[in-house]
Structure formats: structure tokens, C-alpha cells
């Protein structure tokens, strides 16, 4: 190999790495936006808000799309893979009167009410000890009651039911 070729190859590699490393607009992997393109209805979304080591925090959000009515009360359950997750605690959204309990291993029952109604956002925050990365396959959501704050209309008919709930690996924006 000539001296010129031995010098050119490392220089080209260094230049390429320098350009990629210094480019602020380099293509970065994007997390899918679970809110994009949602059909009208009320969508339960499980959101991983943090995971550090074995500690993980997950929120259950209710996202209204094309539904103006605020939610006055809700009731349901969130199931989780107990082989991968151990419940360390939970709490309802501040301002919500209600309760939660682990009714069976891997199942959290919850119910809450807000007189003035609530818009989109987390209704329940859960803290887990996790064995590995947390993903959407570890959860299932079943809502049995959703009531409008304006006229106490049953909103459960507007609920979008999926076999696996929508999952966001990072806080919603």
C-alpha cells in the first residue's frame, strides 16, 4: 500500500466522524408520538415517566380527542406483568377524590371523582420495581366507568378499547 493511501483512509474516517459529531442537525432516532393520528374518543395511554435502575414510574393518562366533555368520575383497573414488575405504590392525581388498591397480584383497581371535571392528563401514577426495561406489553387497561362533569352523561361509549393500551416510553408533550 502506498504512503498516500495509508494516510488518506484514516484522514477520511476522521473527517467523516468529525462532521457527524459536530452536526447539531444529525438525524437522531425519534420515539413514536402515540398522540399522532388518534381517532375521536377517549384514549387510555400508559406513560413511562421515568426509569432509573430498577425503579420505574408509570402514569395512566386519559386523552380526549374530539370529546369536549370533562371527566367527573372514572373507575377501572390496570393490569401489569407481575413477572416483570412489582408494585411499590400508587397515587391518584392531586385534586382527585378516590382510592386505589392492588386487588389481586398484578391488578390495580382504582376509582376517582373530580366535581369540576378534569381535562386530559394523568389520573393515576404507579411506582414499580422493574426487572429490566418497561414496555407497553407489560400492561392492560380496563375502564368501566367514565362520567361527564357537565351533565353526568356516560362517556364510556366514547372510550377507545384496545387489546394493549397505547404506550409512550417517555412523558407526553
C-alpha positions, 0 to 999 in steps of 0.5 A: 500500500502506498504512503498516500493511501495509508494516510488518506483512509484514516484522514477520511474516517476522521473527517467523516466522524468529525462532521457527524459529531459536530452536526447539531442537525444529525438525524437522531432516532425519534420515539413514536408520538402515540398522540399522532393520528388518534381517532375521536374518543377517549384514549387510555395511554400508559406513560413511562415517566421515568426509569432509573435502575430498577425503579420505574414510574408509570402514569395512566393518562386519559386523552380526549380527542374530539370529546369536549366533555370533562371527566367527573368520575372514572373507575377501572383497573390496570393490569401489569406483568407481575413477572416483570414488575412489582408494585411499590405504590400508587397515587391518584392525581392531586385534586382527585377524590378516590382510592386505589388498591392492588386487588389481586397480584398484578391488578390495580383497581382504582376509582376517582371523582373530580366535581369540576371535571378534569381535562386530559392528563394523568389520573393515576401514577404507579411506582414499580420495581422493574426487572429490566426495561418497561414496555407497553406489553407489560400492561392492560387497561380496563375502564368501566366507568367514565362520567361527564362533569357537565351533565353526568352523561356516560362517556364510556361509549366514547372510550377507545378499547384496545387489546394493549393500551397505547404506550409512550416510553417517555412523558407526553408533550 
